[in-house]
Amino acid sequence: MHVVAHDPHNWFLLKEDGALYLDVNSGHSAVGFCVLIRLTEEEARRYREGGDPFLSALARDLQDRGPSAALAERNLNGELGEAVTEAVVRWRASGPSPSA
């Protein structure tokens, strides 16, 4: 897993085995939370067409939903959170920001 794009203090886009994952940080509510989702084929297509602005809009939507039950079924943070953390640590240690 590796970081391919990010928006500081908002989200990281990661890739593993061709799959794209969006790690969203929400600190704008009374209770902060993180959510990690695998982009659907439609979301991946919209990202390829719309770039980072699409991901920022998707992140805002996820943040606005909060840690809801509907979102919980897509949240892979428990399953892949450690791999994401390791990827972000490697990315930060490598220096320059990757481009998507």
Secondary structure as GFF3:
##gff-version 3
##sequence-region A 1 100
A	DSSP	beta_strand	2	7	.	.	.	ID=ss1
A	DSSP	beta_strand	11	16	.	.	.	ID=ss2
A	DSSP	beta_strand	19	26	.	.	.	ID=ss3
A	DSSP	beta_strand	33	38	.	.	.	ID=ss4
A	DSSP	alpha_helix	41	65	.	.	.	ID=ss5
A	DSSP	alpha_helix	69	72	.	.	.	ID=ss6
A	DSSP	alpha_helix	77	94	.	.	.	ID=ss7
###
